[in-house]
Amino acid sequence: MLFFFLSTACNLISSGVAAIFGPNDPMIGAHIQSLSDSLDIPHIESRLDLEPDVKDCSVNLHPDPQVTGKSMRDLVQYLNWSRIAVLYQDDICEYADVSRGIPSKQTYRQSLNPKIASNCEVSFVWTK
């Protein structure tokens, strides 16, 4: 699959493409990003990228997980909510700020993946 995407990118570049959009896959995205950096072609993507380094020609439109988590926490505190449920599909470790600083009487943690539950501080929070 990697070969397919790289050969497609090379074909686009040889045809004079102005920018490359995507892909969402982290492994393939890193290769496309490296290719676009070496050829000075803009690379625009929207995927969760936890790499803190700045890329020369890449722009990631995905919101920063820590900022998103802090925003959700601030909203919960501002609205004085007494109940919150955090539902997620993927690894949510980077959204851990949601549960920090929320006063609660009871906290429950639930996860379909035990690795996520043991590595994160994110939990379902519910107060009576």
N, C-alpha and C positions, 0 to 999 in steps of 0.2 A: 504494500500500500504506500509506503514511503517513496519508493521509486516512482510510482504513478504520479504522486503529487509533485515531486521534484521535477520530473520530466514535463509535466503540465506547466509548472512555473517557468521552466527553461524555454518552452515553446512560446509562452506568453511574452517573456522578456525578449526573445529573438524577433517577435512580431512588433515590438515597440510599445509595449504596455506602459501606461503612465504610473500605475500603482497596483499593488496586490492587496486584495481584501481576504482576510481569513488565513488559514482555517482555524477551527475551534480546538483541534487536537493539540495538546501541549508539546508533544514530541515533534510533530510535523511543523507546528507553528515556530518552534525554535530553529528548525532548519530553514524554513522560508525567511524568517527574520534575519538569520545569518547571511543568506543569499542576498536579500535586499540591502542589508548593510554594506556588503562588499561591492555591490553594484550601484549604490546610492539611489535605490528605487524605494519610494515610500511604501511601507507595509502597514496596513490598518487592520486591526483585529479586535474582537470582543470576546475575550475569554478570561477566566480567572488565572492570573499570573502572579505567583507569590515571589518571583525573583525581584529583589529590590533594585537591581542595576538598571541604569538608564540605557536605552537603545538609541543608536544614532538615527535610524530612519524608520523606526516603528512607533506607532501610536496605538495604545490599547484603550478602547472605549469602555471596558468593563469597570464598574465602580470599585474602588479599593474596599476590601472586606472589613478592615478595621474602622474606616470612616463610616461605612454602612452600619456596622454593629453599634458604634457610638451614636449614630443618628437615631437608630431604633430605640436605644436605651434612653436617650434624651426625650424622645417623643413619649415613651411610657411614663417617665417621671413628670413631664410637663402636663400630661393629661390626667395624672394621678390615678392611673389604672390600677385596679387591685388584682387583676388576673391577666396573665399573658401565656400564650402557648407559642413555642417556636417550632415550626414544622420545616423540615428540610429534606432535600433529596440527596445532596452530596455532602462531603466532608465539610463541617461547619466550624472547625476549630478557629478560623480567623474571625468569626462573628461572636467570639466569646464575650465581648463588651456588652452584649445585650443583657446578660444576667448580672453583671457587676453593678453594685450600687442600688439595686432595687430592693427595698425593704420587703421582706416576706416572712410569713410564719412557717410556711412549708415549702420545701423545694423537692421536686421529683426529677430524676434523670431517666430518660428512656432513649434507647437507640437500637436500631436493627442490626448495627454493626458493632460488636464489642470493642473493636480496636478504636473506633471513634469515641466511645464512652470513656475508655480508659485514658485517652490522650487529650481530652478536651474538658473545659470547665463549663461548657454550655449545658443548660438544663432546661427542662420544662418548669416554669415557675407558676405556682397557683396559691393564692391566699384566700382564706375564708373571711 
